[in-house]
Amino acid sequence: MWKVRRALSGQCQTLLGVLLLSAALIIQSVQIGATKAQPRHEPAAAESNAAEPRVRGNERRLTRSVFHVRWNPNEKFVVESRESPAINSSKLAPHPRLKVSKNTKLTLSPKLYMCHDKYSDQCHNKTQQFRQRIVQTFEKSMSESLNDSHPNPYHVDYKPVFGDSFEEQYYPSTCLVMEAGVRVLRRKDAPFDKMPFGRLFPRQKLFRNIKNIKTCAIVSSAGSLAGSKLGRFIDTHDIVMRFNHAPTQGHEGDVGSKTTIRVVNSQVVTKPEFDFAHAPIFRNVTIAAWDPGKYNGTLEDWLTSSDYDLFTNYEIYRRRHPKSRAFLIDPHSVWRLWQTLQMFAGSRSIRRNPPSSGFIGLALLLPHCPQVDFVEYIPSTRLNGRCHYYSKEMNAACTFGSWHPLAAEKLMTLDMNTADDMSVFQFGILRIRRPDRLLCGFNFFGY
């Protein structure tokens, strides 16, 4: 056979190749024809109405229930999750603008909209009405500040990256948050690479010690968590994030007992009443502390002019617990996250104060976690006007807007949501999927 192949002329080999290629094309054409000839499957009416797509521009996103819920008269908690992956693809929300609420009382009665039968038309209508009221309240919160003078204590000098036309362009909100690149400081970062203080930073990465992360829960401190019975569901996640000094002891049924990481602001680190360096609540968990610094300030400026001197107690904590995992969040990345909120808002200005710990925590966690469940960040029908589940303070501004650009944050987070309205507004769970790198496409800030 080898001698025969050598005897073939170059022309014969070419002819043989052409014949083989022609045969392959004929087979492919037959397969394509057979595929086109197959009858098209039309979904039944019940299937079409089960989950209505939210349409923005040419993009569709099917919202799905986060939970398969079995209600027990004595134990009302979620026992199983059956949500399938969904694609984050939505157009930027139209022109939100930040507000600081002057009204500390609730202007709606959430209990009127409460229901549990997700197959009931009446419950569906109540949920839609409550969603509409909540979104209107957020939008009103932002519009109330149109005539207010905006103090600028952080010297924010923001210039749109893409001009006034950016808001008309398509770019998923999840990609905006990912592109902000919220991160913790490392030993190799200047100027800490040449400072003794930099050696206090942990050598390892933020979540290096946790393998195969699939699900994460971010537990807000909202008062509407009281009586939620979501503790068991929260504890099923691989990573559970909490904020500041929010306790679990005595509230396990509602908020769970598992804590992987706490995001704490510089007030909690600094003020003596929180006893950051010694309090047991800050031990045996990962800590990510933050202080905003000035908008265009350097890290050297931040070390000398932070809002609160978190560096002293951070050093005491690290020396007292040298094996602890306590990090400082890069203040530059906090302001990049603020920029994403302003991009989302479009041509209207948001308040020139840093994002809340909740939104910072989401941006910090999302790159590490394929699926993030944010608990009671968007208020559910359990909304009761309380600031925190562990205190009796009543103030609606804690939910709808105060010092942070909170209303803009929550509208943007709702835009990232892949769960259905029943999951968000009745059960208090908003679900966000980490976007695919190909979906995001490019990097705004070059990080």
Secondary structure by P-SEA (a helix, b strand, c coil): caaaaaaccaaaaaaaaaaaaaaaaaaaaaaaaaaaacbbbbbcccccccccccccccbbbbbbbccbbbbbccccccccccccccccccccccbbbbbbccccccccccccccccccccaaaaaaaaaaaaaaaaaaaaaaaaaccbbbbcccccccccccccccccbbbbaaaaaaacccccccccccccccccccccccccccccccccccbbbbbbccccccccccccccccccbbbbccccccccccccccccccccccccccccccccccccccccccbbbbbbbbccccccaaaaaccccccaaaaaaaaaaaccccccccccaaaaaaaaaaaaaaacccccccccccaaaaaaaaccccccbbbbccccccccccccccccccccccccccccccaaaaaaaaaaaaccccccccccccbbbbccccccccccccccc
